[in-house]
């Protein structure tokens, strides 16, 4: 640590480190470095960088008195150590430093600087008033591992047409299943980017990943899908999210990005007094963006249907509202199987409520049919059996 104190250092959080690594590895290409003052101003005004749509400037302006003092002292050519959690994770060669307006920065990202907005609130805490630009190098193995896994899968399968989906799966439900199956049928390989936010009030990432993996391993062809953790930092959380999703998917090797029609970035917006759609702005990214219809369960059709093809009214439709399904799960209730597959529900509830029942084995043998052999039953197996009892209809 002594050498770090003698050198100039900037202290960054893991969210900033992850984003710097994405750019370093070319996953937001043509962006390869931190933008200088001139570039940042041009991008914020034109929403383009080197001919490719880019919604706002890519800068590093870490908050904190210690960082502010260092930033004010920097000169062109200075070498700065980048520190994360007391460990040196990279270096930066200073091109220049310049002042930024935090409110304008927040407006460019989120379309608002209202402090009641959760993204604005979180970003405000980590955003300083001085930015630094220049070439840099960081060490963040997760990103390089993702690239290797995808390239290995493409080589192994010989995939010629690769699709991708950005999925929160919070929680994973039947509508997600239908969307995934449709994407697989249209491509040689599907990359599911499972969002891994740095701040979240939903299910933990490991629970969501296990639930999605349970479905993929048991109900999908293994050579057609790969699940990749996607640390979606604050730059992916604004109303320009879809543009950056498309850039990222393309640079990971995808030819098509599949999104639902309820995606937050699909709305129309005014730009220079002209009505545009997000597709107008994405046409220069060179990736196909395919939208899929909203899926509902129709109690007349007795199956999952598209709202565009079902002839029955909304009063016959059960919608897949993630927040409502989450409330059931957080209350410890088993969602109906028309909403969430039983294997997924069992997986989530067992992880969310460990050791929920006293003497689980006794409860299992008291309620469940069995072979008569004394077998140790897991909580997940207990939920699966319980769901099967709920599905019994002979007495109804």
N, C-alpha and C positions, 0 to 999 in steps of 0.2 A: 504493500500500500504506500510505502514511502515514495517510490518513483512516481506514483499517480499524483501525489501532492506537489511534487516539483514541476510536473508538466501541467499544461492547461487541459482541463477536463470539462466535459459537459455531461450532465446526469440525465439519462433518458429512461422512461418506463418501458415495459415489455411491449406495450401497444405501439410505441414509436419504433422500437427495434424491429418488430415484425413487419411493419410497413416499409421501413428502410430496406429490409431483406427482400421483400417482394420486388422493389424497384431494382435493386442490385442484380437480381437473377433474371431481369428482363421480362418479368411477368406483367409489368405495366408499360411495356415498350410501345412507342419509341422513347419513353422516359427512362433515363439511365442515371440521373443525378439530381441533386437538389437544385431547384431553380434559383437563378439570381434575381435581382430586383427588376431588371428589364423584362426578363422572361415571365416572372410572376405577374407583373402588371399586364402584359400582353395576353396571357392565358385567362386572367380574371375578366378581361374585357371581351375577348373574342370567343372564349370557351373552346379553343383549339390549341394543340401543341404539335408542331411539325406536321401539320396537315391531318392530324387525328383528333377526334373530339376528346376534350379533357375539361371537365366541368369547373375546376378551380386549380389554383397554383399548388404545386407540391413543394412545401417548405418545411423547415425544422425550426420551430420557435419554442423551445422548452421553457416552462414556467419555473419560478423560484428565484430567490434573491441571489443564491450562489451562481446559478446559471447566468442571470442578468449581469452580474459583475464580470464574469468571464467573457460574455458576448461583447460587452462594451470595450474590452481590452484587446480584442482580436484584430490582427492585421492580415492582409493578403499573404498567403504562403505559410501561415502558421499551421502547425500540425496539432490537432486537438484529439485527445483520447475520449472515446465514448464509453460511458460507464453505466451499467445496468445492474442494480442490486449488488453494488460494491465490487463488481467484476468488470474488468475492461473487456468490451465486446467488439471494439472496432476503433478506427481512426478516421479523421476527416481533415482534408487539406483545404484551408479557407480560401475561397474566391472573394467573397465580400460578405458584409453584414448590412442589414437594413431594417428600418422600423416598419412595423405592420400595424394595422388597425384591427384589433381583435373582433370588434363588432362586425366589420365588413367581412372578415374571415368567416365568422359564424354564419353570416347571411349568405355567403357564397356556398357554404356546405349544406346548411339546413333550410335555407329559404326564410329564416327567422333568427333573431337573437333573443327571443323571449326566454327568460331564465326558467320558466316553468316547463319548457321542452326538455325531456330527459337527456337528449343528445347534447343540446346546448349547455345544460348544467354540467355534464361530465367533461366536455371539451374545454369549457371556461376554466376549470380547475387546473388544466394541464397546458394551457396556451399562454405563452409570454408575449411580449411586445417587440422583441428583437429576433429576426430570423438570420440564419447563417446559410450560405450556399457553398457548394464545392463538391469535388469528388470525394467519395468515402468508401470504406470497406467495413463490413460487419460480419460477424459470425453468428448464424442462427440456423442450426441443423434441420429444424422442422421443414423449412421451405425447400431446401435442397433435397431432402428425403422425399417430399411430395413429388418433385419433378422426376426423380429417379423411378419412383413407383409407377407413375403414369407412363413414362417412356418405356419402362419394362413391360407394362401391360399391353401397350400398343404393339410393341415388337412381338410379344408372345402370341397375341391373338391375330396379328396381321391386319388390324382394323384400318379400314380406308376412310370411313366416315364416323367421326366421333362427336357425340352429343354430350351436353352437360346440363346439370340442374343445380341451382343454388337453393339449398333446403335448410330450413331451421328445424323442422320436425319437432315442434314444441307444443304438443306431442305429435308423434308419427301416427297418421290415421289412414283410413281407407282411401280418401281422396288422393293422398300422396301416393299410395300404391298404384292407383289407376294412372296417375300422371307418369310415374316411373315406367310402368309396363308399356304405355304408349310410346314413350321416348325410346325404350329398348327396341321396340318393333320397327322403329324408323332408322336405326343406326347399328353399326357394328360393335360399338362400345359406348357405354354411358358412364360418365364421370359424375358422381354425386358429391358436390361440395357441401359438406355439412358445416353449417355456420357455427363458429366458436367465438362468441362475443366476449369481450373483456369485462363487460358488466352485464348482468342478466338477472331477472327476477323469475325466470322460468325453471325448467328442469335443468339439472347440471349436464354439462356436455357428455360426461361418461355414460350417464343414463340414456341420453338421446342416442348416442353412438351405439350402445349395446342393443337398444330396441331396433334401430335401423339394421344393424348387423344380423340380428335374429331373423328379421324378415328376409334380408338378402340371401343369407346362407340356406334358408329352408324353402324359399319360394321363388327364387330367381336363378337363372342360369349363371353359374359362377364366372364363366369366361366372357360375360357381357356387361359386367358392372364392377366399378371400383369406387370405394368410399374414401374421400380425402378430407382431412380437417381443414377448414377455411377460417382462419382467424380474421374475421371481418372487423377491422379497426374502424375508428370514427369516420374515415374517409368513405367507407361503404355504407354509412348509416343515414346519409342525407337523401334528399329527394332526387339526386342524380345517381343513386345507387345502381340503376340498371346499366348506365353507360360504363361504369367501372367494372361491373360484373362481366359485361361483354368483352371488355379489353382483357381482363384477367383470363376468362375462359379461352379466348382466342390464343393467347400467349402460352397457355398450358397445353395447347394442341387440339382444341375443340373446333369443329366446323359449324356447330349449331348450339345455340343456347335456348333451352326450353323454359318458358315462364308461364305462370298462370295469369289469366286475365284480371285477377284481383291484385296483381303485383303493384306495390306502391309507386313504382316509377313509370307506369304506363299511361298516366294521364296526359291530357293536352295542356299546353302552356303557351303564353304569348311571348314572342321574342321579336323585338323591333317592329311591333304593331302587326305581326303576322302570326296566325294560329298554326302551331306546329304540333307534331307528335314526337315522342321519343325516338320513333323509328327514323324520322327525318335526320335526327342528330346522330344516329348510330350507323348510317349507311356507309360511312367512310371507315368503319372499324373492320370491315371484311369478315363478318361472321353473320350467319343467318340467325335471326331471332324469331323463334316460333312460339306463338301463344296457344295455350290450350284452354278449353272452356271450363267454366266452373262446374264441378260435379256435386250432385246431391243424391240422397237416397229417396226414391219415390215409393210411397206405400201402395200405389196401384201397380206400377211396373214390378215392384218387389226386387229391385236391384239398383245399383249405382248407375246414374244417367247424367248426361249433359243437360244443362238448363236450356240449351239451344235445340235439343232434339226431343225432349220429353213434352208430350202434348197436355200433360196435366198441370193444374195450377199450383201456385206456391203453397197452398194449404195442404198439398199432398207431399211436400218436400221436407226432408230432414237435412239441414245444412251442416257443413263441417267447419264450425267456428272453433278455432284452436283455443281461444280463451275460455269458452264454455266447457269444452272437453277437459281442459286443464283444471277447471274448478272441481269437476267430478273426481279427477285423479288426486288432486291435493286434499280433497275431503276423504280420501281412502276408498272411494266408490269405484266399482268396476264399470267402465263405460260399456254401453251396449255393443255387441259385436258388429252391428252394422256401422258403427263409428270407428272402432279400433279392433283389429284382429286380436283374438284371445291370447295368442302367444306373445304379442307385443304388450298387452295389458298386464299379463302375468309378470313379464320381465320388468316393466316399469314399477309396478306396485311392490314387488319383492325388493327392489333396490331402494325405493323411496321410504318404505316402512319395514326396515330390518327388525327381526325379532318382535314382530307385532303381536303374535299370539303366544300365550303361555301354553306349554305342553302341546306343541303343534302336532306331534305324532299321534297323541291321543285324540285330538280333534279330527285329524285326518281319518283315522280308523273308525271313529264314531259316525262320520257323515258320508264317507266315500265308499263306493263299491271297490273291491280289490280282489287280488288273487288268493288271499288268505295267508300269504307269506309275510313275515315281518320284514319290511323294507324301509329304510330311512328315506323320508320324503322331504324335499326342499320346500321352501316357501313358494318358489315359483311353480313347482309341481302342484302344490296345494291350491293356488289360484287357478291353475288350468283345470283341475278337477271341479272346483267350485263353479267356474264359468260353464262347464259342461252341464252341471245340475241346473243352472239358470236356463240353459237352452232346452231342457226337457219339456216337452209340450203335451204329453199324452193325457195329463189331468186338466188341461186348460180348454 
